[in-house]
Structures are given as structure tokens and as C-alpha cells.
Amino acid sequence: MTAKHYLFLTCLMFSTAPAHYMFAKNKPKNQSVRQIAFQRAKSLNNGVNISWLEQTWDQHILDTVEVTKTDFVLLKTLGFKSIRLPVAFAYFAEHQIPLETVCSHVDRLVKQCGLYGMKLIIVYHSGNLADDNYTGETQKIADLWCFLAKRYQNVSANELFFDIYNEPPHMDPQKWKDASYNIVNAIRKVDKNRTLLVGASNFNSIYELSRFVRLADENIIYSFHFYEPFFFTHQGAEWIGDQVATIGVPFPYERGKNFPPLNSKAKNTPGESHYNEYPRDGNEQSIHDKLTIVKNWANNYDVPVICSEYGVYNKYADADSRCNYIKAMRTELKALNIPGILWDYNTNFSIFNGKPSIQNLPDCMKNAIGYIQTN
């Protein structure tokens, strides 16, 4: 049986007929269930993303084991309590890689997290959802989640979470809401107790989330990604393009101190306006103000939220600035009582200088993440 068949034959209860496609509902139901979602959201705080099974650019990624006993011991030592695991399910299916092969790696992480007392979030990453295909793609995503819900139905809902779709694209927000509602509804036919993470369109935007009307499901944590100011966190990132060509950008901004000139490649791009805005944007107060947008939305609906990604591309940003940013984010998230999950453990947003280890963790980063060495 092909990977495609794995995805489409796992959840027959979710109808593909357009006449049965459901539109998102908003009315809340059960306050006690919502309180469980709040408690579980809190348990995910101080987490880290493991960038591994979403690395579609590496043809041999499934031949590797990225997280070992040594990694878990280190993560526990540093105080991390949860792991978010993005998985490129759609990519593997398109390349005829059996779902069982992919899930064998996920199974290992589920088991290891249980052994080391860490929470795990499985993420549907690198999907193909768009305005012109959302009904069909929603079906595929829902089928995949039904398969996973059945596979892990005996794993405690306090320990394992599902993030239904990483960074929904810049699409019609209502179409994304309808898609997310149908995915959630399909999962609920298999697993009524699992806490789900749902973000907004435009790549888990805080601004789209602030306009999102909550779903009619009490057991949801609403997620967002935060990389602002993007001009700093993604400086020099090759996959972004000329708008982030200016490097050597410090955090926080200090007038007249080590601020680089605008890279000529960034002229007449959003990077030029971001450069001009940075004196006002490149500070902890700006982070606080933007996170408050999310907090106010969460308070309005009385729902839990989580920052499931934040971090700094580490190729060009200096160590002190990266530390300053991570510390500022952790400080502001804590002040607003928003759980946070760092991106990421061991690739180009890593907090380490080299291979993950205590020895490769700069002193300023130890301070930033609140690590206190006991011996």
C-alpha cells in the first residue's frame, strides 16, 4: 500500500463531499474542559523545537536519529520541559515514503519523552494548503490526524499534543478557519480528550490571531509564532531574500552604537522600511507591546495561548544580541503568562555555539534561559 493510501484510508468518517463540508462554529461548551487546556498549556512552557523530520531538503533525513539519550539528559539539565516536533507528513507521502517509516521515528520520540518526563507536540509541517485547494487538502490533513489519533490513543493527553498545521499560509482567513474546524472535528471523532494546538493564517501571525474568532471546541491551545523584529531575528537569512540582507544588526538598538548601514540589496524592499523603523522597534518594550496584542485577544475569549516558535538565526547576529533577545522574550512571555517554545535545538537557530552541550552554551545564554550550574 502506498503512502497516499495510508493517508486516505485511515479516517472514513470524514466525508469528502462538498455538501458535507462544515463551517466553523464559535459557541463554547464546557468550562471545565477549557481549564484542562489552560493547565496543559502551562505544562508546555520552556519548550524547544527539534528541527529534524521537517528537513525536506535532506534526502537522507529518515536515515538519521537526531535525538539521543545524551540530548534528553542535556535538555532536562537545562530545564526544558517540552519538545515540539515538526514532521513533513505531506512531503513524505508525495515521495512515496511509507507512513509507517515516518511514524517509527515519531514513536521513538514519544517513548523517549515518556521516559524522561517531557511533553511532546507532534506538528503537521510543510503542508500544501491554499485558497484554491483547501477542501481537498483539509481532507488529507484530517485523514492523517485520524491515523495518528488512533496510533497514539493510549498515550496520555497530558503528555502528547497535536499541532494541527504549522504556519497556515497567507490565505483567506475564513477558509483557514473552516479548514481548522473540520480538522479538529475529524480528530474529535477518534480522540475527544487530546489537547490540540491551532494557529492563525499568514504563518501563525499574531495579527491574524487577533482577528480570529475562536473555534467551538474547549480543548484547544491557540498558538502563534513570534520573530519580531524580523529585521533582527532573520538578518542575513538566505531563504528570505534581499529584505534581510543587512547584517550586524544588534539587539537592543542603542542610538549611535554599532548600527550597520542599510545593505544596498535591501533598498526598495520591506527591509528598507524595517531599517528605518528599527530604532523604535528593536527593544524589549516593542516585544511587550506586540505580545500584549495576543494576550488581550486570549483574555477576551478566555482561552489559552502559546508562543510555539521564537528565536534568532545565529549565522550573523552576534552572541550578546542573541542572548539579549532570548532573555527579553522569556521575560515578556513570563510577565504575560504565555508559555514559550524556542526555535530550535540544534540547527541554524540553535542557542549553542556548535554541537549542543553545556560547554558550547555561552555564559550569556545560560543567563538568558535561566540555567544555573550546580557544580
C-alpha angles and dihedrals in degrees: 000000000000125000088252090059090049089059099045102042100049102079114032093163092077107081120220095201111115089223089065096045107123128221122224119272125206110193113116120225121182124032095192092057089051090054089055088054089052091051093048092048089055090051090059094060119123095029134151134214119235107213103205119096091045094059096109091165090069110076091195099047093116090056091065135076106212101178119057137169089270091057093050092050090051094047091050092047091053091050101251112154106183141033125212111204117195112201124191095220095160093050093051091048092050089053093051094247108154114250089227090062092053093044093051087069092046089049089057092053092047090054095045093049089052091051094049098039097245128140118238130209117195111206130201098225135183097016128170100232116147141152093266098049106027097118094054094039091049088057092053093047092047092050091052092050091048088055091050093044089056093044094053100031091120094054112098115261086223090063107035128051135181122223099198100206132000115228105341105218130250094288139134102302092217092054090051091048091052090047093049091048091053093047091050092046092052092051091049090060087063104028121021096176106049115110111232131204117221126180135185130260125268090063100309090311119188089217095053089046089054087059096042119110109221120250126250093255123097098202099070133113111203112224136202137177121228124198100146130176083039089185087069104032095050101033110153094004103159096207092057098056138216097336090075096039092114109096135182090056109160130213122249103028114238118189112253094358121119096317113156126227118255111274108244090231089063095057114116091014130099085265090073094057090043088053091054092046095048097089086063097032104042101082144079094258091060090051090051093049093051095045088051088064088064094042092053090050091050092049091050092057095030092232133135120255133192135195097226095181134031132141149106132270100242104204098087109009111094120245096248092052092048090050092047091052096047091048092048091050093049091046094051095042089052092047090053094042093240117145115232137206119197124226108246153008110194115355134071095316094047120138090219129087095231128331113010110270140121089254092056095049110099116233091241090055092049086057092045094055094038096246115161116191111223101196 
